[in-house]
Amino acid sequence: MHHFTYGIITPVLAYVASCVGAATGLSATSRARAATDTRTRAVWLLVGALSIGCTGVWVMHFVAMLGFTVTGMPINYDVPETILSAVLAVVVVAIALFLVGFGGDRPVPLLGGGLVAGVGVAIMHYMGMAAMRMTGHMNYTPWIVAVSIVIALVAATAALWLSVNVKGWLATTGAALIMGAAVSGMHYTGMAALTISGPLGKPSEGTSAVDLLGPLILGIVALTVALVFVVAMWPTESEMRERQAFDERRRRHLERQRARQEEDRERQAASRGF
C-alpha cells in the first residue's frame, strides 16, 4: 500500500482544502452569531455546514485518497456510497452547528454537538473507505480505529467551541489551521489502521477515482469558491453588530422624536381648549 503515491502533493492539497473549508465555515458561523432573527442565523449555519462538511471534511478525505494506491490492485469507488458520505458529512456538521448555534457553548449542546459531529465524521471517513472497490479485502486494526475516533470526537468538539467563540480574521485563520490539522490527522490515523490482503487484479465494479472523484471534487471546489465569495462580500460580524447598534440608536431617537411631537400636540390641544 502507498499512502503518498504522489509524494507531498495530495496531503498538502488535502490540508489546504480542509483549512479553506474550516475558515469559510467559521466566517459563516460568526455571521450567524450576529444575526438577530432565526431565519438568518439558520441560513448562515447551513453555509457553515456546507463549507466545513463538504470542503473541510469530505474534499480533504478524498483528495488524500487520490494518493492512496495498492500495487497491482487498481481501486474503483462505489458512486452512491461515495456521494452518501458527502451528504452525511454535511448533515452531521449541520446538526452540530445548529446545537451550538442556538444553544451556545454550554456543556450539553457543546458536548452533544461534538458527539454527533465526531461520530458522524468518523462514520463518513470509514464509509468513504468502504466505498473502495478492489479485488483485495480490507481489514482494520481495532485500537488504531479507536484512536482515530477519539481524534474525531476531540476535533469536532474543539471546532464547535471555536465556531461559537472565535472572532477576527487572525483568530479565524489560526483556528482553521488547527482544524485542518485535526481533520488530516484523523484521516491518516484511520488509514494507518487499514491492511489489504487478497489476489491482485482489476475490480469488476465501481468507477475509477479520476472519473468519479475528479468531477465531484471540482464541483465542490466551485461551490466553495461561491461560498467564499458570498462570505467575503457580506459584512463581518463586527460590522453587522455596529449596524445593529446604529439601527437601535436610530430607532430610539425616532421614538423620542415621536414622543416629543406627541407631547407638543397634547400641549397645543390643551392650550387651545384653555
N, C-alpha and C positions, 0 to 999 in steps of 0.2 A: 504494500500500500504506500502511496505517496500523498501526503497532505499538502505539499507545497510544490506541485508539479511545475509551476511557472515561477518558482522562486518566491521572492518577496512581493510580487505584483498583486496576487489575489488577496493575501492577508492585509496589505496596506489599503487596497481599494475597498475591501470589506469594512475595515476600521473607519475609513473616511466616510463611507455611506452611513455607517451607524452613527457617527458623530453629527453628520448633517441632519439625519432624521431626528436625532435627540435634540439638537439645537433648535430646529424648526418646531418640534413639539413643545419644548419648554417655552419658546417665544409665544406659541399659541396659548398655552395654559396661563401665561402671565396676563394675556388679554382677557382670558376667562375670569381671572381674579378681579379684574377691574370692571367687568360687566355688571350692570345694575339690574338686568332682567334675566329671567331664567332661560328664555329662548336664546339670547345672545351668548350666554355662558355655555349653554349646551352645544351651540354651533362651534365655538372655539375649542371646547373639549373634544369634539369629534375631529376637528382639524388636527389637534394634538395626537389623537389616537391613530389617525391615518399616517401622520408623519413618523411617529415612534414605531407603530406596529408594522407598517409596510416597509419603510426605508430603514429605520433604526434597527429592526429585528430581522424581518424576512429577507430583505435585499442583502443585509450583511451575511446572513446564513448561506444564501445560495451563491453569492459571489465567492465566498470562501469555498463552497462545494465545487465550484468550477476548477479549483486547484486540486481536488481530490480525485485520484485515479488509482486503478489497480492494474498492474502489468498483466497483459494478456486477457483482460476481463473488462471490455467496454461497459460503461454504465449508462443506462437509459433511465427515464423518470416517468412515473405514472402521472398523467395530466390532471385528472380530477383531484387526486390526493395532494399534489403539489399546490394547486390553486386553493384547495380547502385549508392547507396550512397557512396560507397568506390571510385568508378570511379569519381563521382562528386567532392569529396574532393581533389583528385589528380589534376583534371583538373583546378579547380578554383585556387588552390595554384600555379600550373604551370603558369597560365596566370598572376597572380600577381607577381611571381618571375621574369618572363620574362620582365614585365613592368619596374620593378626597376633594374633588372639585366642589361638591356641595356639602360635604361633611367636615372638611378641614383636615388638619394633620393630627387630630385626636387619635389615641391608640386604636380604637375599634375600627374606624374607616381606614386608617393607615395600614394597620396590620392585615385587615381583611382584604384591602386592595392589593397589598403586597403578596398575599397568599394566592389570590386569583390570578394576578399577572405573572407571578413567578412560576406557579404550576402550569399555567396556560402556555407561557413561553417555552418551558421545558417540553411540554407535550408537542408544541409546534416544531421544536427542534428535532425531536425523535420521529415525529410524523414525516418531516421533510427527509430524514434519513431512510425511513421505512418506504418512502416513495421511490427509492432507487430500485431499479430492475437490473439484475445481473445473474450470471449462472452460478455464482457463489452464494454461500449462506452467511448471513450476518449474525454475529454473537457479541454480547456486551459483558464487560467486567462490572459486576454489580456495584462495588464500592466506588468506582470512578463515576458511574452513573449517579450515585447518591451525592457525590461531591458536586457534580455539575448542577444538580437540582438545588442544592444548598446555595450555590453561587447565584442561580437564577432568582431564588427567593430573596436573598440579601440585596442583589442588584435591583430587583423590582421595587422593594420597599424603599431603598435609598432614592431611586428615581422618582417615586411618588412624593417623597418628602421634598425633594428638590423642586418638583413641579408646583408645589404649594408655596415654597419659601424663597427660591432663587430669584434675584432681582438684578437688573442691569446686564448689559451685554458682556461685561468681563466675567461676571459670575456665571452667566449662561454658557459662555464658551468653556469655562473650566468644568462646569457640570457636564456638558456634552462630551468633553474629552474623557471624563471619568466613566460616564455611562457607556460610551463606545468601547472602552477597555473592558468593562464588566461584561457586556454582551459578547464581545470577541472571546474573552476568557471562558465564558460558559460554553461557547460553541466548540472551541478547540479542546476543552476538557471533555466534553461529550464525545468528540471524535476520537480522543485518545482511548475511550472505553471500547471502541469498535475493533473487532477482528473478523476477518473474512476467510472462509475456507470453502473448498469445493473445486469443481472442474473449471478449467479455462474455457473461454468461448464467448460468443456474442449472445446477448439476451434476445429472446423471441418476442418480447413485448415492450411497451413503453416508447417514449420519444427521446431522442438524443438531447443532451444538455444544451447544445448550441441551438437546436430547433425549438426547444421549449423555453429554457431559462433566458436565452438572449432576448426574445420579444417581451417576455414578462418583466424582466429587469429593466429594459429600456422603457417600457410603458410606465412602470412605477417611478423611474427616474424622471420621466416627463411630468408625471403627477406631482412629484416632489418639487420640481422647478416651479410649477404653477403655485403650489402652496407656499414656497419660499417667497415668491413674488407677492402673493396676497398678504402674507405676514409683514413683509418689508414695507409695503405701501400703506399698511394700516397704522394708525397712531400707536405708539408704545403704551405700556401700562401707565407710566408716569404721565404721559400726555393725555391719556384718557381720564386719569384722575384729576388732572389740572382742569380739563374741560368740564368735568362734572362739578368741580368746586366752583368754577366760573359760572356755570349754569345755575347752581344753587344760590350763589350770591346775587345773580341777576333776578332769580325768582323771588328772593326775599326783598330785594329792592323794589320790584314791581308790586309786591304785596303791600309794602309800606306806603308806596305811592298811592295805590288804590285806597288804602285805609285813610290816608290824609285827605284824599279827594272826597271820600265819603263823609269824613268829619266836616270838611268845608261845606259840602252840600247841606248837611244837617244844620250847621250854624246859620247858613244863609236862609234855610227854610224857617228856622226858629226866629231869625231877625225879622223876616217878612211877616210872620204870624204876630210878632210883638207890635 
